[in-house]
């Protein structure tokens, strides 16, 4: 038994007992109220989930297992995975054991390569990546054990096996998707002796002879690993997994959500805005030019991409980590020089717009520029890298959900007639129902 599995075997009963005791003893305690605005606004801000792997506080940013992400930027992705699953930082032996385990699981079945090669040449990289994950569903140990009648509370063990098998293969799959889709040459084998982030860099190709791209990949994968349980990809995976669909189904479903423009494509929009700046001014703009360009963008009814956040009210610490990396390694790059200058100028502009609650950058404001600097200039691929990283959080949440016996997700929906009844009861207003009859 691996050290990770051994620790989880010890802790799953504790996790399960805590959940069961709170759910039973305090089941009638009200946590949240839902307004009409929230119902029609995508349930924004409604507290309806418990997610222990990470949290996002407005004045602090992302925390992984209650550890601020800024204190984890020197950690390998494998260390983050261990922390997500167990709640504890691994020691050297834990990491060595996990890396060896992932290395032994890293071989991708040949039929995956065949399926990807058979897809249309202009397929979107996310469609290719998600297809590769879904087609491997036949490998699911969870599905086999469920069919054999394994007790539900023991299903976390094959869920963990599925999760580790998937994660081990993602560097090779992502690299092959990139090289096949963008005609970069033959597939590059991953190396079981390398760490996870280094294998992502290796599979993509030799993008940086000084190995700084490998360092960026380790940092990028750590920063994007998890972000609470209510974002589109995490929540979609959670709902699908709650039906006891295996990890292949659940992860693929969630990553289909990550492919949406409002979730996983933000860093591309940020980079496009930066390139517009460079093109308009023939290089790095002056402070005054940048300030004027920001106002032109806002006055045209658009937003400054990468600035603002639904929850945060401070600079995203993930952006700060990427900015520090770029200022150390990429300040000879015009694109990154503009990114750095935007951080110095744009927040003061946004503070003057009263409706903007958060004038500070989020992680997307910096990630695309760094990928671009190291030669990854194919925007549609960026979300694949995001997916490789976010799979750690999604799959950790999946394993833990099976371990604590989380039930199927089934919120209650109401008709607009019922909603109007509630509004009338609460307000005393009389609403003309005729105009809503066909909605």
N, C-alpha and C positions, 0 to 999 in steps of 0.2 A: 504494500500500500504506500502511495506517495505521501510525502510529508503534508502536502496541501490537503489531500483527502483524509488523512488521519486527523488533522486539526478540525476539519469540517465535521467529521464523524463525532468528535467530542462536543462540538458547539451546536450542531443542529438541534439536539434535544433541548438545549438551553434557549435557542432562538424560538423554538416551537412552544416551549412552556411560557415564555414571556408573552408571546402573541396570544396564546389561548387564555391566559389569566386576565390580561387587559381586556380582551374582547368579551369575556364573560362577565367580569366584575364591574366593568364600566361601560357596558354596551349602550346605556341610555344617555350617556353624557353627550351633549350636542357640541360638535366641533365647528360647524360652519353653517351659514345661511346662504341661500342662493337667490340672487336678485334676477329680475327680468332681463336687465342689461347683461348679466353674466350668462344667462341661458342663451341669449341671442349673440353674445360676444365670444362664443367658443369656450365657455366655462372658465374664462380667464380669472385666476385668483381663487377659484373655489377649492377649498381644502377637502379633498376626497380620497386621498391616497396616503399610504405610509411607504416611504422609501428610505431605507437605512444606509444605502451605499453612498449617497451624496446629498448635499443640500446647497441651495443658493440663497444667501442673505443679501438684502439690498445694499447694506453698508460694508460687506465683507467679500462677496463673490463666492465662487465655488469652494466647497469643502468636500473632500473625499474622506468619508468615515470620520467626520468632524476635524479633519486636519486641513488647514488652509492650503489651497493648491499652490500658493507661492512657496510653501515649505516643502513641496514635493517635486519641484522642477529639476532636481538633480537625480531623480529616481528613474530606474528603468521601467518600461511598461510592465514587465513581469512583476515587479514589486508592487505596482499599482493594482494589477489583477489580483495578487495575493491579498492585498489590503481590502479591495472591494469585496472579495468573497468571505474573508474571515474576520475582518475588523481589526486585524493586527498587522503591523509591519513585519515582513519576513526577515530572518537572519540570513547569513551567507549560505548556510547549508540548505535552507528553504529555497533560496533563489537558484542555487546550483541544481537542486533536485527538480524544480519546476522547469528550468531551462532544458534539462536533459529529457524530461517527460515530453515537453513540446517538440523537441527535436525528433524524438522517436515517433511522433504522430504526424510529422510534417509532409509525408509523401501523399501527393494528390492522385486519386485514381485516374487512369488514362482516359476513361470515358468523359471526364470533365473537360479535358483538352479537346476531345473530339467534338463535344457539344458546342464549345465556344468557337471552334473553327468553322462549324456548320452555320453559325449565325450570320445574318447579312453583314456585309463589310462596314456598313454605316450604322450599325447598332450603337445605342448609347452605352458608354462604359458602365453605367449603373445597371442597365438591363443585363449586360453580360455578367457583371459581378454577382448580381442577385440570382441570376440563372444558375451560375456555378454552385452557389450555396444550396439552392433548392434541389438541383439535380442530385446532390449527394444525400438527399433524405433517405435513400435506400440503405445508407450506412448507419442509421439511427439505432443505437442500442436502447434508448428510451422507448422507442416504438415497439421494439422486440420484447422488452421486459414487461411493458404494459400488456401486450397481447398474451404473454405467459401468465399474467395474473399477479405480478409483483404488488405487494401492498403499497398504497398510494404514498404513505409517508416514507417509504424507502426509495421512491422514484428519483429523489435528488441525486442518488449515486449514478444511475445511468444518464441523468441530465448533466451531471458534471463531466462524465465521459464524452458526451456529445459536444458540450461546450469547449472542452479542451481540444477535441479532435478538429472542430471547426477553426478555432483560433490558430492552431498550429499550421493550418493550411492557407490561411488568408494572405500571408506575405507572398507566397508563390502565385496564388490566384490573381491578386491585385497586380503583381508584376507582369504576369502573362497577358492580362487584359490590356494593360498599358502598351506593351510591346506589340501585341497583335493588332489592336485597334488603330494605333498610330504608326504602324509600319516601322518599328524600331529594331527589328531583327529577331532572331530566334529566342525562344524561351530560355531564361537563365535559371539554373537550379539553385535552390536555397541551400544553405549550409547548416546542418544540424548543430554544428559547434558554435554558431554565432547566436547572439541574442536576437530577440524578436524584432526590435527596431532596425538592427543592422541587416537582418534578412529582408525587411521591406526595402531598404535602400539597395541592397544587392540585386533583388529581383527586378527592380526598375531599370537597372543598368548603371554604368559608371558615369554618374552625373557630376561627381566632384572628386578629382584626384586627391584632394587634401582631406577627404573624409568628413568635412564639416556637414555635408548633407546627411550623413549617417547620424551625426549629433542632432541635427534638426529633426530627423524622423523620430528619434527617441523622445525628444521634447514634445513634438507635435502629437505623438500617440498618447503621451501622458496627459497633455492638456485637454484633449478632446475625448477622454475615455468615458466620462459619465456626466450627466447633468440633470439630476433628480429623476423622478419617475413619470412626470406629466408631459414632457415634450412629445412631439408626434411619434417619433421612432420608438422611444422607450415605452410609451403608453400603448401603442399599437402592438408591440411585441408582448406586452403584459397581458393585453386582452386575449390575443391569440393563444398565448401560453396557458392562460387560465382555463381554456377548454381542454387542457392536457394534450394539445398539439406539441410535437417534439420541437427541439431547439432549432432545427433546420427550417421548419415552417415558421416558427415565431420570429426568428432573426430576419429571415427573408421578408416577412411581412413588414417588420419595423423599418428595414432599410428601404423598402419601397416608399415609405413615408419620408425618409430622409432625402430621397431623390426629388421631393417637391421643392419648387422654387422658394417657398416661404420658410423652408427648414434648412436645407443643406447647401443652398447655392449662394449664400450671402457673401462669402469671400470672393466669389467671381465678380459680383456686382461692385464690390469695393475696388477690386483691381481695375475694372473697366473705368471707373471714375478717375483713378490715379492716372491711367493711360490717357484719358481725355485731357487731363491737366497738362501732362507732359507734351502731348501733341499740340495743344493750343498755344503753349508758351515756348515750344521748342527746347524743352529741358525742364530743369527745376525752376518753378516760379519764384518770384520774390514774395516776401510776406504780404505786400499790398495786393499783388496779383492773386495770390491764393485767397486772401480775405474777400476780394471782389468776386472771385469765381464761386466761393461758398455762398455768398449772398445771392448771386445769380441763380444758383441751383435751388436755393430755398424759395426765392421769389417766383420761380417757375412752378412751384407746387410740388417739387421733388424733395427727397430727404438726402442727407449726406450719408452714403452707404457706410455701414460699420460703426456709426455713432448713434448711441442710444441703446437701450435694452429694456425688455418688458419688466424685469425685476430689479436689476442693478441701479444704484444711484451713485456709483463711484466708478473709476476706471477699472475695467475688467482685469483682474490680476493675471489672467492668461495672456491678455494683450501685453501687459507689462513685461512678462517673461519673453514673449516673442520680440518685443521692441528692444529689450536688452541684448538678446541674441543678435538681432540685426545690426544694432549699433556697434557691436563688437566685431562682427564678421562681414558686414555687407555695406558699409558706408561709402564704398566706391561705386555703388549702384544707384543710378538716377531714380529708378523706381522706388527703392527703399529710402533714398534721401527725401523724396516727396512724402512718403508715408510718415517719416519722422517729423517733417515740417508740419504736416497736417495736424499732428498731435499737439504741436506747439501753438497753432493758430486757431483751429476750428472750434475747440470748446468755448473759447471766449465769444465767438460769433453765436453759437447755439444758445449760450446763456442769455442772450438778448431776445430770444424768441420765447415768449412767456408760456406757450403751450408745451414746450419741450421740457420734460421732467428730468431727463438724463442726457447731459451734453457730452458724456464721456465715451471713449471707444470701447467696443467689445472685441472679442477675440478675432472676429472676421476682418477687422480693419488692418490686421498685420499678417495673417497667415498666407494669403494669396501672394503677396509681394515676395515673401521668402521662398515659396515654392518656385515662383517665376525666376528668381535670381539664380537658382541652381539648375535651371534648364527645363523645369516642368512647366511648359508654356501652354499646354493643352487644357484649357479651362474645364471642359466637361469631365475630366478625370479627377478633379479636386475632390468631388464628393465621394469618390471611391476611397481615397485616403481617409477622409472623415469617417467613412463606414468601417474601415479596418480598425480604427481607434475606438469608435463608439460601440463596436461589437463587444468589447471588454465589459462595458457597463451593462449593456442589454443582457448579455449572457450571464453575468454575475447575478443580476436581478432575477433572471429566469431560474437559475439553480436554487437561489435562496427561497423563491416563491414555492418551488416544489418541496423544499425541505420543511417549510413551516406549514404546509398544507393549505395554502391560500385558495379560497373557493373561486368558482367561475365568476367572472365580472359580468354583472347584469344590472346596470342602472335602469331606473324607471323613466319612461318617456310619457309625456302627456300631450293631449291634443290642444290646438289653439283655443277651442271652446273651453276646455278645462282651465287653461291659462287665463282666459278672460274672466271666468268665474272667480278665480283667485284674486285677480286685480280688482274686480268690482267689490268683492268682500273686504279687501284690505283698504280700499280708497273711498268707497261709497259712490264712485263714478258710475255712470251708465254708458256703456260702450255700444255703438252701432255695430252689430255683428255681421250685417250684410256684406260689408266690404271684405270681410275675412273668410267668406264662405268657401272660396276656391283655393285658398292658400294651402 
